[in-house]
Amino acid sequence: MPSETEAQPSYPGPLPLAAALSQLSLATADAQFTRDGPRADVEYRDLGLAKSSGGRIGAKHIRAIKPFPGETGWHWHDMTGHFVYVLKGWIEFAYRGHAQTVVARVGDCLSQPAGVAHNVLARSDDLEVLEINLPAEFGTFDLPARELR
């Protein structure tokens, strides 16, 4: 690993705040959870990265509020990066092209393959995760069963 004197920075710095790729932002613990998201069995708390990064990065604290209603069905997200860190409980995924299911538990960090079809098979009723996506806004597309063959 190169020392600090050998490493070459990506940009001339340090930068003034106005020239940075993201702006200073603090999402406080009292920020409100909302149901503004795709799933009715969870609620979402925006952690402010979309605003501070100009939409390049999104981060949400997501927590279960109702029992899991059943598999989400196969779908994919139009994004370049998708990361899940489990704060509480567990969640089980299936991925297209991967034979085994993947269970993420408390303390696990999952780098989901961006753009790959997946299905949430199960989760604990006390699930809480941090989800980080690149970019902050993205499309979610369901897959008909015929496309999974």
Accessible surface in RSA format (square Angstrom, percent):
REM  Atomic radii and reference values for relative SASA: ProtOr
REM  Chains: A
REM  Algorithm: Lee & Richards
REM  Probe-radius: 1.40
REM  Slices: 20
REM RES _ NUM      All-atoms   Total-Side   Main-Chain    Non-polar    All polar
REM                ABS   REL    ABS   REL    ABS   REL    ABS   REL    ABS   REL
RES MET A   1   230.29 119.3 147.85  97.9  82.44 196.3 119.72 101.8 110.57 146.5
RES PRO A   2    81.31  59.3  65.65  59.8  15.66  56.9  69.44  57.3  11.87  73.8
RES SER A   3    57.74  48.8  45.65  60.9  12.09  27.8  53.09 113.0   4.65   6.5
RES GLU A   4   170.49  97.9 145.02 109.7  25.46  60.6  61.19 118.4 109.30  89.2
RES THR A   5   130.24  92.6  97.73  99.1  32.52  77.5  88.36 118.7  41.88  63.3
RES GLU A   6   113.07  64.9  94.61  71.6  18.47  44.0  39.99  77.4  73.08  59.7
RES ALA A   7    50.85  46.7  39.15  60.4  11.70  26.6  43.05  60.6   7.79  20.6
RES GLN A   8   152.06  85.0 124.15  90.7  27.91  66.5  57.73 122.9  94.33  71.5
RES PRO A   9   106.08  77.3  74.19  67.6  31.89 115.9  86.54  71.5  19.54 121.4
RES SER A  10   113.97  96.3  67.95  90.7  46.03 106.0  39.55  84.2  74.42 104.3
RES TYR A  11   115.80  54.1 110.36  62.8   5.44  14.2  69.33  52.1  46.47  57.3
RES PRO A  12   119.04  86.8 105.40  96.1  13.64  49.6 114.77  94.8   4.27  26.5
RES GLY A  13    46.97  57.9   0.00   N/A  46.97  57.9  10.64  29.2  36.33  81.4
RES PRO A  14   140.74 102.6 113.43 103.4  27.31  99.3 121.63 100.4  19.11 118.8
RES LEU A  15    62.12  34.6  35.20  25.2  26.93  67.7  36.07  25.3  26.05  70.1
RES PRO A  16    91.10  66.4  78.95  72.0  12.14  44.1  90.46  74.7   0.63   3.9
RES LEU A  17   104.18  58.0  91.97  65.8  12.20  30.7  95.63  67.2   8.55  23.0
RES ALA A  18    98.78  90.8  65.65 101.3  33.13  75.4  71.76 101.1  27.03  71.6
RES ALA A  19    58.87  54.1  31.78  49.0  27.08  61.6  41.64  58.6  17.23  45.6
RES ALA A  20    32.83  30.2  21.03  32.5  11.80  26.8  21.06  29.7  11.77  31.2
RES LEU A  21   134.30  74.8 125.70  89.9   8.60  21.6 127.31  89.4   6.98  18.8
RES SER A  22    55.23  46.7  50.07  66.8   5.17  11.9  14.90  31.7  40.34  56.5
RES GLN A  23    80.98  45.3  73.78  53.9   7.20  17.2  49.07 104.5  31.91  24.2
RES LEU A  24   155.91  86.8 126.76  90.7  29.15  73.3 133.02  93.4  22.88  61.6
RES SER A  25    58.51  49.4  21.70  29.0  36.81  84.8  18.07  38.5  40.44  56.7
RES LEU A  26   151.58  84.4 122.36  87.5  29.23  73.5 123.27  86.6  28.31  76.2
RES ALA A  27    39.12  36.0   8.98  13.9  30.14  68.6  15.96  22.5  23.16  61.3
RES THR A  28    64.66  46.0  58.93  59.7   5.73  13.7  51.83  69.6  12.83  19.4
RES ALA A  29   100.42  92.3  69.40 107.1  31.03  70.6  72.70 102.4  27.72  73.4
RES ASP A  30   110.85  77.6  93.87  93.4  16.98  40.2  49.15 115.7  61.70  61.5
RES ALA A  31    36.56  33.6  20.99  32.4  15.58  35.4  31.13  43.8   5.43  14.4
RES GLN A  32   144.99  81.1 130.18  95.1  14.81  35.3  55.48 118.1  89.51  67.9
RES PHE A  33    42.54  21.3  21.32  13.2  21.23  55.2  21.32  12.9  21.23  60.7
RES THR A  34    67.35  47.9  60.44  61.3   6.92  16.5  61.05  82.0   6.30   9.5
RES ARG A  35   152.49  64.0 130.58  66.6  21.91  52.2  49.28  67.3 103.21  62.6
RES ASP A  36   118.63  83.1 102.22 101.7  16.41  38.8  27.30  64.2  91.34  91.1
RES GLY A  37    34.47  42.5   0.00   N/A  34.47  42.5  12.89  35.4  21.58  48.3
RES PRO A  38   107.73  78.5  68.61  62.5  39.13 142.2  81.27  67.1  26.47 164.5
RES ARG A  39    78.96  33.2  74.86  38.2   4.11   9.8  28.77  39.3  50.19  30.4
RES ALA A  40    78.11  71.8  61.72  95.2  16.40  37.3  70.20  98.9   7.91  21.0
RES ASP A  41    11.96   8.4  11.28  11.2   0.68   1.6   4.14   9.7   7.82   7.8
RES VAL A  42    11.09   7.3  11.06  10.0   0.03   0.1  11.06   9.6   0.03   0.1
RES GLU A  43    22.94  13.2  22.94  17.4   0.00   0.0   0.00   0.0  22.94  18.7
RES TYR A  44    13.57   6.3  12.35   7.0   1.22   3.2  10.80   8.1   2.77   3.4
RES ARG A  45    29.37  12.3  29.11  14.8   0.26   0.6   0.96   1.3  28.40  17.2
RES ASP A  46    81.30  56.9  67.87  67.6  13.42  31.7  28.70  67.5  52.60  52.5
RES LEU A  47    39.07  21.8  30.87  22.1   8.20  20.6  30.87  21.7   8.20  22.1
RES GLY A  48    15.41  19.0   0.00   N/A  15.41  19.0  15.30  42.0   0.11   0.2
RES LEU A  49    66.11  36.8  66.11  47.3   0.00   0.0  66.11  46.4   0.00   0.0
RES ALA A  50    28.47  26.2  25.33  39.1   3.14   7.1  25.73  36.2   2.74   7.3
RES LYS A  51   185.39  90.4 158.33  97.1  27.06  64.4 112.00 100.8  73.39  78.2
RES SER A  52     8.59   7.3   4.25   5.7   4.34  10.0   3.14   6.7   5.45   7.6
RES SER A  53     2.88   2.4   2.74   3.7   0.14   0.3   2.88   6.1   0.00   0.0
RES GLY A  54    65.93  81.3   0.00   N/A  65.93  81.3  36.10  99.1  29.84  66.8
RES GLY A  55    27.90  34.4   0.00   N/A  27.90  34.4  22.01  60.4   5.89  13.2
RES ARG A  56   117.60  49.4 110.44  56.3   7.16  17.0  66.26  90.6  51.34  31.1
RES ILE A  57    57.86  32.9  57.86  43.1   0.00   0.0  57.86  41.7   0.00   0.0
RES GLY A  58     4.01   4.9   0.00   N/A   4.01   4.9   4.01  11.0   0.00   0.0
RES ALA A  59     4.21   3.9   2.99   4.6   1.21   2.8   2.99   4.2   1.21   3.2
RES LYS A  60    67.24  32.8  67.20  41.2   0.04   0.1  28.14  25.3  39.10  41.6
RES HIS A  61    21.74  11.9  21.74  15.1   0.00   0.0  20.59  21.2   1.15   1.3
RES ILE A  62    15.83   9.0  15.67  11.7   0.16   0.4  15.67  11.3   0.16   0.4
RES ARG A  63    82.12  34.5  81.70  41.6   0.42   1.0  12.42  17.0  69.70  42.2
RES ALA A  64    16.29  15.0   0.00   0.0  16.29  37.1   0.00   0.0  16.29  43.2
RES ILE A  65    56.60  32.2  19.67  14.7  36.93  89.0  29.05  20.9  27.56  74.8
RES LYS A  66   100.44  49.0  95.37  58.5   5.07  12.1  60.08  54.1  40.36  43.0
RES PRO A  67    97.16  70.8  91.48  83.4   5.68  20.7  91.48  75.5   5.68  35.3
RES PHE A  68    44.70  22.4  22.65  14.0  22.05  57.4  22.65  13.7  22.05  63.1
RES PRO A  69   109.58  79.9  64.32  58.6  45.26 164.5  76.18  62.9  33.39 207.5
RES GLY A  70    33.11  40.8   0.00   N/A  33.11  40.8  29.69  81.5   3.42   7.7
RES GLU A  71   108.19  62.1  80.48  60.9  27.70  66.0  22.89  44.3  85.30  69.6
RES THR A  72    34.39  24.5   5.82   5.9  28.57  68.1  12.32  16.5  22.08  33.4
RES GLY A  73    29.28  36.1   0.00   N/A  29.28  36.1  29.27  80.3   0.01   0.0
RES TRP A  74    64.72  26.0  58.43  28.3   6.29  14.8  40.93  21.8  23.79  38.6
RES HIS A  75     3.91   2.1   3.91   2.7   0.00   0.0   0.34   0.3   3.57   4.2
RES TRP A  76    77.31  31.0  77.31  37.4   0.00   0.0  67.09  35.8  10.21  16.6
RES HIS A  77    21.53  11.8  20.80  14.5   0.72   1.9  15.10  15.6   6.43   7.5
RES ASP A  78    81.19  56.9  75.20  74.9   5.99  14.2   2.37   5.6  78.82  78.6
RES MET A  79    14.53   7.5   0.25   0.2  14.28  34.0   3.69   3.1  10.84  14.4
RES THR A  80   114.34  81.3  87.03  88.2  27.31  65.1  79.28 106.5  35.07  53.0
RES GLY A  81     5.45   6.7   0.00   N/A   5.45   6.7   5.45  15.0   0.00   0.0
RES HIS A  82     8.85   4.8   8.40   5.8   0.45   1.1   4.72   4.9   4.13   4.8
RES PHE A  83    69.80  34.9  69.53  43.1   0.26   0.7  69.62  42.2   0.18   0.5
RES VAL A  84     5.01   3.3   4.92   4.4   0.09   0.2   4.98   4.3   0.02   0.1
RES TYR A  85    86.73  40.5  85.84  48.8   0.89   2.3  50.69  38.1  36.03  44.4
RES VAL A  86     0.35   0.2   0.00   0.0   0.35   0.8   0.00   0.0   0.35   0.9
RES LEU A  87    67.61  37.7  46.91  33.6  20.70  52.0  49.20  34.6  18.41  49.5
RES LYS A  88    99.79  48.7  99.72  61.2   0.07   0.2  49.31  44.4  50.48  53.8
RES GLY A  89    13.73  16.9   0.00   N/A  13.73  16.9   8.81  24.2   4.92  11.0
RES TRP A  90    93.10  37.4  93.10  45.1   0.00   0.0  74.01  39.5  19.09  31.0
RES ILE A  91    16.49   9.4  16.49  12.3   0.00   0.0  16.49  11.9   0.00   0.0
RES GLU A  92    38.41  22.1  38.41  29.1   0.00   0.0   0.65   1.3  37.76  30.8
RES PHE A  93     7.76   3.9   7.76   4.8   0.00   0.0   7.76   4.7   0.00   0.0
RES ALA A  94    15.13  13.9  14.80  22.8   0.33   0.8  15.13  21.3   0.00   0.0
RES TYR A  95    15.88   7.4  12.41   7.1   3.47   9.0  12.41   9.3   3.47   4.3
RES ARG A  96   110.66  46.5  93.89  47.9  16.77  39.9  34.82  47.6  75.85  46.0
RES GLY A  97    88.57 109.2   0.00   N/A  88.57 109.2  43.96 120.6  44.61  99.9
RES HIS A  98    92.87  50.8  79.21  55.1  13.66  34.9  49.85  51.4  43.02  50.1
RES ALA A  99   102.96  94.7  54.67  84.4  48.28 109.8  66.57  93.7  36.39  96.4
RES GLN A 100   119.68  66.9 113.68  83.1   6.00  14.3  55.50 118.1  64.18  48.7
RES THR A 101    65.66  46.7  46.07  46.7  19.59  46.7  30.11  40.4  35.55  53.7
RES VAL A 102    39.27  25.8  36.23  32.8   3.03   7.3  39.27  34.1   0.00   0.0
RES VAL A 103    49.56  32.6  30.35  27.5  19.21  46.3  30.35  26.4  19.21  52.1
RES ALA A 104     3.25   3.0   2.06   3.2   1.19   2.7   3.25   4.6   0.00   0.0
RES ARG A 105   140.06  58.8 140.06  71.4   0.00   0.0  49.04  67.0  91.03  55.2
RES VAL A 106    95.31  62.7  75.91  68.7  19.40  46.7  75.91  66.0  19.40  52.6
RES GLY A 107    42.07  51.9   0.00   N/A  42.07  51.9  20.33  55.8  21.74  48.7
RES ASP A 108    60.15  42.1  56.21  56.0   3.94   9.3  14.89  35.1  45.26  45.1
RES CYS A 109    91.60  69.3  58.77  65.6  32.82  77.1  23.56  59.7  68.04  73.4
RES LEU A 110    29.91  16.7  28.45  20.4   1.47   3.7  29.91  21.0   0.00   0.0
RES SER A 111    75.85  64.1  56.74  75.7  19.11  44.0  35.30  75.2  40.54  56.8
RES GLN A 112     6.49   3.6   2.84   2.1   3.65   8.7   1.04   2.2   5.45   4.1
RES PRO A 113    69.12  50.4  52.22  47.6  16.90  61.4  64.16  53.0   4.96  30.8
RES ALA A 114    38.87  35.7  11.91  18.4  26.96  61.3  13.02  18.3  25.85  68.5
RES GLY A 115    35.88  44.3   0.00   N/A  35.88  44.3  14.03  38.5  21.85  48.9
RES VAL A 116    50.32  33.1  44.98  40.7   5.34  12.9  49.34  42.9   0.98   2.6
RES ALA A 117     5.15   4.7   2.08   3.2   3.07   7.0   2.08   2.9   3.07   8.1
RES HIS A 118     8.03   4.4   8.03   5.6   0.00   0.0   3.47   3.6   4.55   5.3
RES ASN A 119     4.24   2.9   4.24   4.1   0.00   0.0   0.00   0.0   4.24   4.1
RES VAL A 120    17.43  11.5  17.43  15.8   0.00   0.0  17.43  15.1   0.00   0.0
RES LEU A 121    42.88  23.9  31.12  22.3  11.75  29.5  31.12  21.9  11.75  31.6
RES ALA A 122    27.44  25.2  27.44  42.3   0.00   0.0  27.44  38.6   0.00   0.0
RES ARG A 123    15.21   6.4   5.30   2.7   9.91  23.6   3.97   5.4  11.24   6.8
RES SER A 124    14.31  12.1   9.66  12.9   4.64  10.7  14.31  30.5   0.00   0.0
RES ASP A 125    92.43  64.7  73.24  72.9  19.19  45.4  30.87  72.6  61.56  61.4
RES ASP A 126    67.84  47.5  57.71  57.4  10.13  23.9  34.89  82.1  32.95  32.9
RES LEU A 127     7.19   4.0   6.62   4.7   0.57   1.4   6.62   4.7   0.57   1.5
RES GLU A 128    37.88  21.7  37.88  28.7   0.00   0.0   2.84   5.5  35.04  28.6
RES VAL A 129     8.06   5.3   8.06   7.3   0.00   0.0   8.06   7.0   0.00   0.0
RES LEU A 130    52.64  29.3  51.89  37.1   0.76   1.9  51.89  36.4   0.76   2.0
RES GLU A 131    34.32  19.7  34.26  25.9   0.06   0.1   0.16   0.3  34.16  27.9
RES ILE A 132    64.15  36.5  64.15  47.8   0.00   0.0  64.15  46.2   0.00   0.0
RES ASN A 133     6.88   4.7   6.88   6.6   0.00   0.0   0.02   0.1   6.86   6.6
RES LEU A 134    54.41  30.3  54.41  38.9   0.00   0.0  54.41  38.2   0.00   0.0
RES PRO A 135    51.27  37.4  50.21  45.8   1.06   3.9  50.78  41.9   0.49   3.0
RES ALA A 136     8.41   7.7   3.07   4.7   5.34  12.2   3.07   4.3   5.34  14.2
RES GLU A 137   146.83  84.3 136.74 103.4  10.09  24.0  62.15 120.2  84.69  69.1
RES PHE A 138    70.31  35.2  33.80  20.9  36.51  95.0  44.14  26.8  26.17  74.9
RES GLY A 139    26.67  32.9   0.00   N/A  26.67  32.9  20.98  57.6   5.69  12.7
RES THR A 140    60.07  42.7  30.80  31.2  29.28  69.8  24.94  33.5  35.13  53.1
RES PHE A 141    94.29  47.2  91.30  56.5   2.99   7.8  94.29  57.2   0.00   0.0
RES ASP A 142   116.58  81.7  95.59  95.1  21.00  49.7  32.81  77.2  83.78  83.6
RES LEU A 143    26.87  15.0  13.44   9.6  13.43  33.7  13.87   9.7  13.00  35.0
RES PRO A 144    52.49  38.3  39.51  36.0  12.99  47.2  51.81  42.8   0.68   4.2
RES ALA A 145    75.02  69.0  62.73  96.8  12.29  28.0  63.97  90.1  11.05  29.3
RES ARG A 146   165.22  69.4 147.43  75.2  17.79  42.4  55.63  76.0 109.60  66.4
RES GLU A 147    77.49  44.5  67.56  51.1   9.94  23.7  29.67  57.4  47.82  39.0
RES LEU A 148    51.80  28.8  28.13  20.1  23.67  59.5  28.37  19.9  23.43  63.0
RES ARG A 149   224.96  94.5 161.94  82.5  63.03 150.1  99.91 136.5 125.05  75.8
END  Absolute sums over single chains surface
CHAIN  1 A     9638.8       7425.9       2212.8       5729.3       3909.5
END  Absolute sums over all chains
TOTAL          9638.8       7425.9       2212.8       5729.3       3909.5
